[in-house]
Amino acid sequence: MKSTVSRRTMILEKLEAENQVNVSQLSEEFGISEVTIRNDLAQLEEKNLLVRARGGAIKIHQRVGLDHQLLKKNKINIKEKRKIGKAAAKLVQNNDTIIIDSGSTTSEFATNLEGISNLNVITNALNIASQLSNLKDINVIVPGGFLRKESLSLVGTPAESGFQNYFCDKVFLGVDGIDLEFGLTTPNIEEAHLNQKMIAISKQVIVLADSSKFAKRSLAYICPLNKVDILITDEGIPKGIKKQIESLGVNIIIA
């Protein structure tokens, strides 16, 4: 029988090669109980080396603290993000006051807001504020903060204090990770704190995320999934994950 360390190393190697592992198969392969395998997976998950799923575990495809530049994000899953942006815009009504979080998917959403009358938009994203500046029926509010060059967003205590002065109908959030147990996450701690403020002052929480974001955890925690009212994603969302998220009371829209 292999040692615990060597067995867990082999599990990670198998996960790297196959992207997912199954408890019963690992139990048979190593000649040990499923209880022991589940304990192995739990210990590896605590170290952020995998994400447990029903019957096994799946690979974490990127380091939890990795924060891609916005220009790079704009080139990833662009077709899905455009569809999500269009679907999200249908939820905005005349005279709404909304928050738009920074991000590549929320930026696609912002491009679809033309034609909505007397819309108030509060955003911490400089690129989104610039996008909306030429639309005559949209009032843009940008609270202050420290500039994050990677995301062109304003964060920190000044930004958090600024958002506390408002109350909004809807917040449109972009996230980097959606995990059934851990909730919503993002690579930057200050972004996560600001997202929490956005949620606190909004009547409705709407998350925009393509299907690559599921079963992932990033560095900084935002909120549990049951805080989300609507999740807009693409048809690539795994059926099992979709069903479990819906069981939490989240309305899922497939763009």
Secondary structure, DSSP 8 states (H G I E B T S, - for coil): ---HHHHHHHHHHHHHHHSEEEHHHHHHHHTS-HHHHHHHHHHHHHTTS-EEETTEEE---S-TT----HHHHTTSSHHHHHHHHHHHHTT--TT-EEEE-SSHHHHHHHTT-TT-TTEEEEESBHHHHHHHTT-TTEEEE----EEETTTTEEESHHHHHHHTT--EEEEEEE-SEEETTTEEEES-HHHHHHHHHHHHTEEEEEEE--GGGBT---SEEEE-GGG-SEEEE-TTS-HHHHHHHHTTT-EEEE-
